[in-house]
Amino acid sequence: MTIAADFPSLRPPNDDAVSTCLFDLPSDHRSVSIARRLTETYLDSRIQCDDVRHSVKLLISELATNAIRHTAGIQFRCRVRLEQDAVRIEVEDRGDAPALIWPRTASSEDEGGRGLHLVARLSKDWGMRRRDHGPGSVVWAVVAH
């Protein structure tokens, strides 16, 4: 069974007046491409700049991957919100990791460890905080448009 079959009605809102797209996905590697597609569909009619859309899709992929890789949660939540001159992305995990993650220095042989550097590079601002209710964290990034 594919993950898309598990969520047949999962679609971002079509109403152009809607400023936030919110969706929950299971903590499964297949969810990364679903998060990227939902984000792309949501942004297609709302953001004209290809570079902004590409950056937001790349960031949602990276943050979703981190949520899956670094937490013990069973699902994660993505929020893409249009602001006056920016797109704000938030990925919230429900994991029980004891500490917030921060960029680390990766050696040239490491396969990972560069994702948060990419987030910092593509966004005008980004950060991380604990969830308001329950365990887990929220990693967010803002991309100017």
C-alpha positions as CSV (number, residue, x, y, z in Angstrom):
1,M,0.0,0.0,0.0
2,T,1.3,3.4,-0.9
3,I,1.2,6.4,1.4
4,A,-0.9,8.3,-1.1
5,A,-3.6,5.6,-0.8
6,D,-3.6,6.3,3.0
7,F,-4.5,9.9,2.4
8,P,-6.7,10.0,-0.8
9,S,-8.4,13.3,0.2
10,L,-5.3,15.2,1.3
11,R,-5.2,18.3,-0.9
12,P,-4.2,21.9,-0.1
13,P,-7.0,24.5,-0.2
14,N,-7.9,25.8,-3.6
15,D,-9.3,29.1,-2.4
16,D,-6.8,31.9,-3.3
17,A,-8.0,33.8,-0.2
18,V,-6.7,31.1,2.1
19,S,-3.4,32.2,3.5
20,T,-2.3,29.0,5.3
21,C,-2.0,25.4,4.1
22,L,-1.8,22.9,6.9
23,F,-1.4,19.1,6.7
24,D,-0.3,16.2,8.9
25,L,1.7,13.3,7.5
26,P,3.0,10.1,8.9
27,S,6.7,9.9,9.9
28,D,7.6,7.9,6.8
29,H,10.2,8.8,4.2
30,R,7.5,8.7,1.5
31,S,5.8,11.6,3.2
32,V,8.6,14.0,2.1
33,S,7.5,13.9,-1.6
34,I,3.9,14.3,-0.6
35,A,4.7,17.4,1.5
36,R,6.6,18.8,-1.4
37,R,3.7,18.1,-3.9
38,L,1.1,19.6,-1.5
39,T,3.3,22.7,-1.0
40,E,3.9,23.0,-4.7
41,T,0.1,22.8,-5.5
42,Y,-0.7,25.3,-2.8
43,L,1.9,27.8,-4.1
44,D,1.4,27.4,-7.8
45,S,-1.4,29.9,-8.2
46,R,-0.3,32.2,-5.3
47,I,3.5,32.8,-5.9
48,Q,4.6,33.8,-9.3
49,C,8.4,33.6,-8.8
50,D,9.9,30.2,-9.7
51,D,12.9,30.8,-7.4
52,V,10.7,31.4,-4.4
53,R,8.5,28.3,-5.1
54,H,11.6,26.2,-5.7
55,S,13.2,27.4,-2.4
56,V,10.1,26.8,-0.4
57,K,9.7,23.2,-1.8
58,L,13.4,22.5,-1.1
59,L,12.9,23.8,2.5
60,I,9.8,21.8,3.2
61,S,11.6,18.7,1.9
62,E,14.5,19.3,4.2
63,L,12.5,20.1,7.3
64,A,10.2,17.2,6.7
65,T,13.2,14.9,6.3
66,N,14.6,16.2,9.6
67,A,11.3,15.7,11.4
68,I,11.2,12.1,10.2
69,R,14.9,11.3,10.8
70,H,15.5,13.0,14.1
71,T,12.3,12.3,16.1
72,A,10.4,9.3,17.3
73,G,7.0,10.8,16.5
74,I,4.4,8.9,14.5
75,Q,3.5,12.0,12.4
76,F,4.5,15.5,11.7
77,R,2.7,18.7,10.7
78,C,3.5,21.1,7.9
79,R,2.3,24.7,7.7
80,V,2.9,26.9,4.8
81,R,1.6,30.5,5.3
82,L,1.6,33.4,2.9
83,E,2.6,36.6,4.6
84,Q,2.6,40.1,3.1
85,D,6.0,39.7,1.4
86,A,7.2,36.3,2.5
87,V,6.3,32.6,2.7
88,R,6.6,31.1,6.2
89,I,7.2,27.4,6.5
90,E,6.8,25.4,9.7
91,V,7.4,21.7,10.3
92,E,6.3,20.5,13.7
93,D,7.3,17.1,15.0
94,R,5.9,15.3,18.0
95,G,9.1,13.5,18.9
96,D,10.6,13.1,22.3
97,A,14.2,14.2,21.4
98,P,15.7,15.7,24.6
99,A,17.3,18.7,22.9
100,L,16.7,21.0,19.9
101,I,18.8,20.3,16.9
102,W,21.2,22.9,15.5
103,P,23.5,23.1,12.4
104,R,26.6,21.0,12.8
105,T,29.8,20.9,10.9
106,A,29.9,18.0,8.5
107,S,33.1,16.5,7.2
108,S,33.5,16.0,3.4
109,E,32.9,12.3,4.0
110,D,29.6,12.7,5.9
111,E,26.4,11.9,4.0
112,G,24.3,14.3,6.1
113,G,24.7,17.2,8.4
114,R,24.3,20.0,5.9
115,G,20.5,20.4,5.9
116,L,20.2,23.2,8.4
117,H,23.0,25.1,6.6
118,L,20.8,24.9,3.5
119,V,17.8,26.2,5.4
120,A,19.9,29.1,6.7
121,R,21.1,29.8,3.2
122,L,17.7,29.8,1.4
123,S,15.7,31.7,4.0
124,K,15.8,35.3,5.2
125,D,15.2,34.0,8.7
126,W,14.8,30.7,10.4
127,G,14.7,29.1,13.8
128,M,13.5,26.4,16.1
129,R,11.4,26.2,19.3
130,R,9.7,23.6,21.4
131,R,6.0,22.8,20.6
132,D,3.5,24.8,22.7
133,H,1.7,21.7,23.8
134,G,3.4,18.4,24.3
135,P,6.8,17.0,23.3
136,G,8.5,17.9,20.1
137,S,9.7,20.9,18.2
138,V,8.8,23.4,15.5
139,V,11.4,24.4,12.9
140,W,10.5,27.3,10.8
141,A,11.9,29.3,7.9
142,V,10.8,32.5,6.1
143,V,11.4,33.0,2.3
144,A,11.0,36.5,1.0
145,H,9.0,36.9,-2.2
